[in-house]
Amino acid sequence: MAADPTLSLQDLAARLPRHSRLMGLDLGTRTIGLALSDLARSIASPLSTIRRKKFTADCEALLALAREHEVGGFIVGLPVNMDGSEGPRAQATRAFVRNLAQKTDIPVSYWDERLSTAAVTRTLLEADASRARRAELVDKLAAAYILQGALDRLRSLAAGR
């Protein structure tokens, strides 16, 4: 098995170009939800959703958006189980990241995504979003939730907490 190409959040932050954004990814079986940070890397905003086809096409779409938005690093949600163990979805995410690392030099860090989709879905339900609207929004909002968690952690690391 190939070595894990990811960096810790702290190491990722140290490698980021000064005025670059982070892109959050919520990898699903049918879609990839995307979110983008602002240039100050303090606020995550939902960006879009890529409908999954084949890895090469998914990767090309992802990297085109990364170039367009001057992305300096990826934060990928890692779907660990509630007990911290990793199942098939986490293994699929790690495989995607290993393959992605062969196509780009953009550094990647994982973020524990436990309950991100549940939290976003609950928020959409509270907002009385229709089932169709929830389906349309949930992936990119989950990506924003993942990215915001990482941005908040980066801010606390920078402040020495």
C-alpha positions in Angstrom: 0.0 0.0 0.0 1.3 3.5 -0.9 2.3 5.9 1.9 -0.3 8.3 3.1 0.3 11.6 1.2 -1.5 13.8 3.7 -0.2 16.3 6.1 -1.2 17.3 9.6 -3.3 20.5 9.7 -0.3 22.3 11.2 2.1 21.1 8.5 -0.4 22.0 5.8 -0.8 25.5 7.2 3.0 26.0 7.1 3.1 25.0 3.4 0.3 27.3 2.2 1.2 30.2 -0.1 0.3 33.6 1.5 -2.8 34.5 -0.5 -4.3 31.1 -1.2 -7.6 29.6 -0.2 -8.4 26.2 1.3 -10.9 24.0 -0.4 -13.1 21.6 1.7 -14.2 18.3 0.2 -17.0 16.0 1.3 -16.5 12.8 -0.7 -19.7 10.9 -1.3 -20.3 7.9 -3.4 -22.4 9.9 -6.0 -21.1 13.5 -5.4 -18.2 15.5 -4.1 -19.3 18.6 -2.1 -17.0 21.5 -2.3 -16.5 24.6 -0.1 -14.0 27.4 -0.3 -12.3 29.6 2.3 -11.9 33.3 2.0 -8.3 34.6 1.4 -7.9 35.2 5.1 -8.8 31.6 5.7 -11.4 32.4 8.3 -14.8 31.7 6.7 -15.9 28.7 4.7 -18.5 29.1 2.0 -20.3 26.3 0.0 -19.0 26.3 -3.5 -20.5 23.5 -5.7 -21.1 19.9 -6.1 -19.3 17.6 -8.6 -21.4 14.6 -9.8 -19.1 11.7 -9.6 -18.3 9.8 -12.8 -14.9 8.2 -13.0 -11.9 9.2 -10.9 -10.0 11.0 -13.8 -13.1 13.1 -14.7 -13.8 13.9 -11.0 -10.1 14.8 -10.5 -10.0 17.1 -13.6 -13.1 18.9 -12.5 -11.8 19.3 -8.9 -8.3 20.6 -10.1 -9.9 23.0 -12.6 -11.9 24.6 -9.7 -8.8 24.6 -7.5 -6.8 26.5 -10.2 -9.7 28.9 -10.8 -10.0 29.8 -7.1 -6.2 29.7 -6.3 -6.5 26.9 -3.8 -3.4 26.2 -1.8 -4.6 23.2 0.1 -7.4 20.7 0.4 -9.2 19.7 3.6 -10.9 16.3 3.0 -13.5 15.1 5.3 -12.6 11.7 6.7 -15.7 9.6 7.5 -14.6 7.8 10.6 -17.1 5.7 12.7 -18.4 7.1 16.0 -15.9 4.9 17.9 -13.0 6.3 15.9 -12.5 3.2 13.7 -12.3 3.4 10.0 -14.7 1.5 7.7 -15.1 1.1 3.9 -16.0 4.8 3.4 -12.8 6.0 5.1 -10.8 3.5 3.1 -12.4 4.8 -0.1 -11.6 8.4 0.9 -8.0 7.5 1.6 -7.7 5.8 -1.8 -9.2 8.9 -3.5 -6.6 11.1 -1.8 -3.7 8.8 -2.7 -4.8 8.9 -6.3 -5.3 12.7 -6.2 -1.8 13.2 -4.8 -0.4 11.6 -8.0 -2.1 14.3 -10.1 -1.3 17.5 -8.1 1.2 19.0 -5.7 -1.6 20.7 -3.7 -1.2 19.5 -0.1 -4.1 17.6 1.6 -5.1 17.3 5.2 -7.9 15.2 6.7 -10.6 16.5 9.0 -12.8 14.2 11.1 -16.2 14.6 9.5 -18.3 12.7 12.0 -21.8 14.0 12.1 -21.2 16.8 9.5 -23.9 15.6 7.2 -26.3 15.0 10.1 -25.6 18.6 11.5 -26.2 20.1 8.1 -29.3 18.1 7.4 -30.7 19.1 10.8 -30.1 22.8 10.0 -31.8 22.4 6.6 -34.8 20.7 8.3 -35.0 23.5 10.8 -35.0 25.9 7.9 -37.9 23.9 6.4 -36.0 23.1 3.2 -37.8 20.7 0.9 -36.4 17.2 0.4 -35.2 18.2 -3.1 -33.6 21.4 -1.8 -31.8 19.4 1.0 -30.5 16.9 -1.6 -29.2 19.8 -3.7 -27.5 21.6 -0.8 -26.3 19.0 1.7 -23.0 18.0 0.1 -21.6 21.4 -0.4 -22.9 22.6 3.0 -21.3 19.5 4.6 -18.0 20.5 2.8 -18.3 24.0 4.3 -19.0 22.5 7.8 -15.8 20.3 7.4 -13.7 23.2 6.1 -15.0 25.6 8.8 -14.0 23.1 11.5 -10.5 23.0 10.1 -10.3 26.8 9.7 -11.3 27.2 13.4 -8.7 24.7 14.5 -6.0 26.5 12.4 -6.9 29.8 14.0 -6.6 28.3 17.5 -3.2 26.7 16.5 -2.0 30.1 15.3 -3.1 31.6 18.6 -1.2 29.0 20.5 -4.2 27.2 22.0 
